[in-house]
Amino acid sequence: MSVEELSQEERDTWMRALKQWSLAREGKAIERTFEFADFREAWGFMSQVALMAEKRDHHPEWFNVYNKVEITLTTHDAGGLSLRDVNMAKAIDKLV
Ligand SMILES: C[C@H](O)[C@H](O)[C@H]1CNC2=NC(N)=NC(=O)C2=N1
């Protein structure tokens, strides 16, 4: 299935909805940092996101140190932001 990159107008619309996420990589990605009580909670969150990524076949770029998890979403197949990123961000927000 071909994945279309979001237009600038679509991106601006979605960024108003995804309030905790920021544009990154010159608008080609979105990112959010999560902070948990400890590593165990961060790990549990990452486990849930990992299962979601497999189910959606859409995988995050992420960095974890102790209780912090930095997630960057971009669609490699589209060379930028797509609805897959937006929908994944919305689903991740529901986990916290
Ligand atoms: C072959 C497989 O469907 C693709 O490589 C999927 C896997 N996960 C993915 N994740 C992300 N973030 N972008 C993609 O384009 C992508 N493509």
The ligand as a Tripos MOL2 file, in Angstrom:
@<TRIPOS>MOLECULE
LIG
   17    18     1     0     0
SMALL
NO_CHARGES

@<TRIPOS>ATOM
      1 C1          7.9390   -3.7200    5.1330 C.3       1 LIG1
      2 C2          7.2630   -2.9960    6.2770 C.3       1 LIG1
      3 O1          5.8630   -2.9800    6.0610 O.3       1 LIG1
      4 C3          7.7170   -1.5540    6.2830 C.3       1 LIG1
      5 O2          9.1230   -1.5040    6.3810 O.3       1 LIG1
      6 C4          7.1110   -0.7550    7.4470 C.3       1 LIG1
      7 C5          7.6050   -1.1690    8.8050 C.3       1 LIG1
      8 N1          7.5040   -0.1210    9.8060 N.pl3     1 LIG1
      9 C6          7.5510    1.1790    9.4580 C.2       1 LIG1
     10 N2          7.6790    2.1390   10.3830 N.2       1 LIG1
     11 C7          7.7890    3.4360   10.0280 C.2       1 LIG1
     12 N3          7.9180    4.3730   10.9840 N.pl3     1 LIG1
     13 N4          7.7940    3.7990    8.7450 N.2       1 LIG1
     14 C8          7.6680    2.9370    7.7280 C.2       1 LIG1
     15 O3          7.6650    3.3280    6.5580 O.2       1 LIG1
     16 C9          7.5190    1.5320    8.0590 C.2       1 LIG1
     17 N5          7.3810    0.6090    7.1330 N.2       1 LIG1
@<TRIPOS>BOND
     1     1     2 1
     2     2     3 1
     3     2     4 1
     4     4     5 1
     5     4     6 1
     6     6     7 1
     7     6    17 1
     8     7     8 1
     9     8     9 1
    10     9    10 2
    11     9    16 1
    12    10    11 1
    13    11    12 1
    14    11    13 2
    15    13    14 1
    16    14    15 2
    17    14    16 1
    18    16    17 2
@<TRIPOS>SUBSTRUCTURE
     1 LIG1         1 GROUP 0 **** ****
